[in-house]
Amino acid sequence: MEKPSRLWRTLKVLTLIEGRPGISASEIAERCEVSLRTVYRDINLLKLAGVPIYHDRGYRLSEGFFLPPVQFDLGEALSLAVGAELLSRQKGTPFQRGAESAMEKVFAAMPAGLRDAVTRESSRFIPAWEPVADYGERQHILEVLERGVEECRSVRMTYHALSRDEVTEREVDPYGFLFRSNAWYLVGFCHLRGEVKIFKVDRVREARLLTRTFALPEDFSIREYMGNAWQVMRGEPCRVRVLFSPQAAPLAKECVWHFSQRCEDRPDGGVVLSFKVSGLAEVCSWVMAFGGEAEVLEPPELREMVEERARGIIGRYGGRR
C-alpha cells in the first residue's frame, strides 16, 4: 500500500505546484497532510523524474511544461458542480466569482454527454442554505487581503474589535484565511500586538496594501495554530463532557461536532459526548441549543456559563405570560 500511496501523493504535489505557482512547502505539506521533510523528498523525486521544478518565492514549474488534460467521470464532475454551488453563495468574495468562472471553463471542456448528465444530476443535489455574510460592500477589502496573502505583503487595516468595542489601526502580515461559523477570518501576524491573531473580515473597516514584504514561517500551519478550538476561539484545551437525554441522543450522535469527539452510550438510551477543546463560550452556545435535553458534566466553569445564560433567559421571559 505504501508505493501507491506515495505515487498519488507525489502526483498531488505536482498538481498543486502547477495550479498554484509560488506555493510554499508548508502549504503543500498542509494540503497533503504530511511533514515538510516528506514534501522535500517528493519534490526531489519529481526532479529526478525530469519534472522542471524550481524555487523562486515558492515552487514553480518551468514555462512550457504542462500535464495532459484531465478527464472527469460523472461523480467527479458532479462533486465539482455541487462544491462550486456552495462557493457561489459567498456573495462579494473572490471565491464566488472564481467558482462561477471555473465551472464555466470546466463545463466548456466537458463532452456534451457528460455535461448534460452533470446538469441533470446536480439539480437533484441541493445544498442547504446557510446564513453567510454578504461581503459585497467589503469586496475591495477582501481583494486587498487576498493579494497580501498571495504576494506575502503586509497590510495596514482599521479593525473594530467587538469584544472591547475598540477601533484600532494596525499593520498585519496576512498568512491565510479561515472559514468558521459561516464567516471568513484572516489569520496573520499583528505588529500592534506582537503575535499571530485572528481577524473577522466583517470587522475590517479599511485595508491598504503596503510595499513591505514578509517571509511566511516555513513551520507555520493554520490548522496547527487553531489547535483544539471549537470554532474560532483559542486557548488552553480542557476536557468537556455533556450528557444528552435519550430523546436528544440520536441527534447528538449523528454529527461529529469536533475532531476530538468521543461517545459513551448510557443504559437508559442517553449518551455522553466528550471533547478536548478550547473556546468554552462557543461550546456553551452549542449546549444551549439543546435546551433542557443537555447537561454539562464538566468542566465546572462551563456549567456555570450555561446556568448564567439560562437565568438570563428566565429573567427575560419568566415574567411574561
N, C-alpha and C positions, 0 to 999 in steps of 0.2 A: 504493500500500500504506500510505502514511503516514496517510491520513484514516481508514480502517477501524481501523488500529492505535490511533490516538488515541481514536476513538469507544469501542472496547471498554475501553480503559484508563480513560477517564472514567467509564464505567458501573461499572467495578470500584471506583473511588474512592467513588462514590455508595453502592454496596452495602456497602463497608467502614464508612462513616460511619453508615449505617442500622443495621448489625449490631453495631457497637461504638461507641455514643455516648461521646464523650470521647476518641476515638482521636487521637493526636498526628500531626502532619505527618511526623515522622521515621519513625513506624511505617508510615504509608501509603506513604511512599517505599520502605521496605524491602520491604513486601508486593508492591508493584507493580514493584520493581526499577528505579526511576527516581530522578532527583535531587529535592531539596527544591524547587528552582525550578520543576520540571515539575509537582509536586504543587500548588503555589500557583497555577500557571497553570490547571490543570484545575479547581480549586475555584472560581476566578473565572469560568471558563466555565460551570460549573453554576449559579452565582449569576446570571449574565447570562441563563441559560435559565429563570430563575424558581424554581429549587430553593431553599427557605428554609434555607440553611446558616448557622450562626453558631458563634462560638468562645467557649466557656466551659469552661476546664480541658480543652481538646481540642475537636475539631469535633463538632457535633451538628446534628440536623435539628429544625425547629420541630414541636411537638406537632401531631398530626393529619395530617402528611404521610406517605404510605406509597407503596411501589411495588406494582404489581399482582402477584398471586400468580405464583410461579414454576412453570413446567411442566417436569417432568423427562422425558427419554427413558429407555429401558431402560439404556443404557450409563452415563448419569449417575447414575441411581438405584443401579445395581449398584456403581459406584465408591464411592458414599457408604456403602453397606452393608458393603463389604469394609473400607473405612477405619474405620468405626465398630467393626467386629470387632477390628481391631488395637488401637484405643484402649481398648476394653472390657477388654483384658488388662492394662491399667495399674492393677493392684489397689490400692485405697486412695487413688487420686488423684481430683481433681475431674474429670479427663478421662474416667475410667471411667463415673462417674455421668452426666456431660454427654453422652457419646457414646450411652449407652443411652437416655437421656431424649430426646435429639434425634431418634434414629431412630424412636422410638415416635411422635413427632409427625409426622415425615416419612411414615411408613407410614400413619398415620391420614388424612393429606391426599391420599394416592395413590388413583387409581381402582382398583377391585378387580382388574381385569385386569392392570394394571402391578404391583400389589402381589404378586399370585400369581406373576408372571413373575420378579420380583426374588427372591422366596423360593426359587423353583425353581433359578434360575441361581446364586444365591450359595452354594448347597450344593455346587456344583462348583468353587468357588474357595476353597480352604482355606489361609489364610496359615500359613507355617511357624511353629512355636512358638519364640520366642527367650527366653532367660533374662532376666527383668526383675525388679528388686527389688520386693518386696511392701511397699507404703507404708501398709498398714492401720494399723500402730502409729504411723505418723507423719502420719496424716491431718490432725490438728489443726495440726501444724507446716506442712504444705503449704497449708492454708487460710489461715493467718496470712501466709505468704509471698505467696500469691496476692493477698490483699487489699492487702498492701503494694505490690505491683506495680500493681494496678488503681487504687488511691487515691493513689499517689505518697506513701506514708507510710513512714517509717523503721521498722526492726525492731531489737529487741535480741535477740541469739541467743547461745546457748552452742554452740561449734563444736569438734569434735575434728579437728585437723589430723593426718592419719595419717602424713604424711611425717616430722613431728617428734614424733609421739606426744604432742601437746600439746593440752590443753583450754583454750580461752580464751573470754572473754565479750566481745562486740564489738557495735557498732551499725553497721548496714548500710542503705544506700539501695538497695532492690531494683529493678533495671532490667528484668529479664526472665528467662525460663527457657531452658535449652538441654538438648536430649536427645542424648547421645552415649554410646557404649559401653554401651548398654542401661541407662542410668541418667539421672536428672534432676539438673541442675545449676542453681544460681541465680547469675546474673551481677549484680553490684552494686558500688556504691562502699563500700569498707570504711573507716570512720573510724579504726579502730585502725592500719591500715597506710597510710592516706592515699592510696589508689589503688583502681582498679577491680580486683576479684578474682572468682574463680570458686569457688563452694562446692558441694560434693556434698551433695544434700539428705539422703542416708542418714546423714551425719555431723553433721547439726544435731540436737543433743540437746534443746534448748528454744528456743522463739521467742515473742516477745511484741511486739504491735503498739504503736508509740509514737504520740503525738499530733503529733509534729513531721513536717511535710511537706517534700518536696524537689522541685526542678524537674529533670525529666529533660532532660539536654542535647539540644538540637534536632539536633545533628550526630552524636549517638551511635548506632551501629549494632552490634548483637551480631555480625552477620555480619562486619563490618569489624574488630571487636575481636578475633575469633578468628583472623582472617588466614589464615596457611598451616598452622595446627595440623592435625596428623594426626587427632587425636581431641579431646582436652581440653587437653593441654599446649601452652603458647605459648612463644614465644622468637624469636630471630633465625632466619629461614629459611635453609636451606642446601640444596645440591644432593645428592640421593640417587640412586644408580644400583645396581640389583640385577639380577644375571644369573640367569636361570632355565634349568634344563636342558630339553632337548627334551621330556622326559616331563611336566614341570610347566608348560611354556609355555602350553598351551591353557587350563589353569585360571587362570594368572596373567593372561592376556589377556582372558578373558571378563568380567571385572569392571572397573569404574572405581573404583579404590581411593581416589583423591584427585583433586580437580578439576584439579590441575596435571599429571596423568599424561601421559607421552609413551612411545611404544612403538617399539622398534628390533629388527626381526627379524634373527636370525643365520642364516648359510647352513646350519648343522647342525640347524636347527629350534628352537634355543633362542631366547630373547628377553631383551632388556634393558629394564626399566621404569625410567624416571627421573621424579623428582618435585622440586619446590621446596617444602620442608616444614619445619616445626618440630616438636619433640616426638620426639626420636630414640629415647627409651626405648620409646615406643609403637610406633614403626616396628620396633624390634628384636624385640618380641614378635610382630609380624606376620611378619617374616622367619623367625623360629624355627619358626613353624607349618608351614613348607615343608620343615623338616628339611634334609637334605643336598642337596636339589634347588635350593637358592637360595644365591647367593654375593653378599655386599655388595662392590661395586667401589669405591664412595666414599660418604661420606667416611671417612677412616681411623678416626675415633672410633667410628663405627657398627660397623665391622669388629671393633674391639676389644671393644665391648659384646657382640656375638654370640659372639666367641671366649671371653670370660669366662663367659658363661652356658653355653656348650657344655662348657667344662671343669667347671663346677659340676655339670652333668648327668652327665658321665662319672664324676666323683668320687662321686656318689651311687649310681650304678647299676653302675659299672665293676667293682667288687669282688664283685658278686653273680652267681653262676652257678647 
